[in-house]
Amino acid sequence: TLTGHSARVRAVAITPDGTGAVSASYDNTLKLWDLATGSERATLTGHSDLVMAVAITPDGTGAVSASDDNTLKLW
């Protein structure tokens, strides 16, 4: 079980190599996870409203998130 968000988790994407995940939450953040250990690698902040969706690039080097603040952010 991965815990750390302070509000509902809306979306999750798995890295192409299967070792990590990115979760998007109603707490306005995204979190990077190590799936082998279940530990949180980082919290991504920058949205000012609910994060509704996340996708990881095919090469695993980036992500894009969509928020109710009417923006997409590249990570």
C-alpha positions as CSV (number, residue, x, y, z in Angstrom):
1,T,0.0,0.0,0.0
2,L,1.4,3.4,-1.0
3,T,0.4,6.3,1.2
4,G,1.2,9.9,1.2
5,H,-1.4,12.0,-0.5
6,S,-3.7,14.1,1.7
7,A,-6.7,13.8,-0.6
8,R,-8.3,11.5,-3.1
9,V,-6.0,10.0,-5.8
10,R,-7.5,10.6,-9.2
11,A,-5.0,8.9,-11.6
12,V,-1.9,6.8,-11.8
13,A,0.6,5.9,-14.5
14,I,3.3,3.3,-14.5
15,T,6.8,4.0,-15.9
16,P,7.6,2.0,-19.1
17,D,10.2,-0.1,-17.2
18,G,7.6,-1.0,-14.6
19,T,9.8,0.1,-11.7
20,G,8.0,3.4,-10.8
21,A,4.6,5.1,-10.8
22,V,3.3,8.6,-10.8
23,S,0.0,9.4,-9.0
24,A,-2.2,12.5,-9.4
25,S,-4.3,13.7,-6.5
26,Y,-7.0,16.1,-5.4
27,D,-4.3,17.6,-3.0
28,N,-2.9,19.4,-6.1
29,T,0.2,17.3,-6.2
30,L,1.7,14.4,-8.1
31,K,3.9,11.8,-6.4
32,L,6.7,9.6,-7.8
33,W,6.8,6.1,-6.3
34,D,9.4,3.3,-6.3
35,L,7.3,0.2,-6.8
36,A,9.9,-2.2,-5.6
37,T,10.1,-0.6,-2.2
38,G,6.8,1.3,-2.0
39,S,8.6,4.4,-1.0
40,E,7.9,7.9,-2.2
41,R,10.7,9.3,-4.4
42,A,9.4,12.9,-4.8
43,T,6.4,15.2,-4.6
44,L,5.7,17.4,-7.6
45,T,4.0,20.7,-6.8
46,G,2.9,23.5,-9.1
47,H,-0.8,23.1,-9.8
48,S,-3.2,25.3,-8.0
49,D,-6.2,23.0,-8.2
50,L,-7.1,19.3,-8.4
51,V,-4.8,17.2,-10.6
52,M,-7.1,15.1,-12.7
53,A,-4.8,13.1,-15.0
54,V,-1.2,12.1,-15.6
55,A,0.7,10.4,-18.5
56,I,4.3,9.3,-18.7
57,T,6.4,9.7,-21.9
58,P,7.2,6.5,-23.7
59,D,10.9,6.8,-22.9
60,G,10.1,7.3,-19.2
61,T,12.0,10.6,-18.9
62,G,9.0,12.9,-18.4
63,A,5.4,13.2,-17.6
64,V,2.4,15.5,-18.3
65,S,-0.3,16.3,-15.8
66,A,-3.7,17.9,-16.3
67,S,-5.4,20.0,-13.6
68,D,-8.7,21.8,-12.8
69,D,-6.6,24.9,-12.8
70,N,-6.9,24.8,-16.6
71,T,-3.3,23.9,-17.2
72,L,-1.1,21.1,-18.3
73,K,2.3,20.8,-16.8
74,L,5.4,19.1,-18.2
75,W,7.6,17.4,-15.7
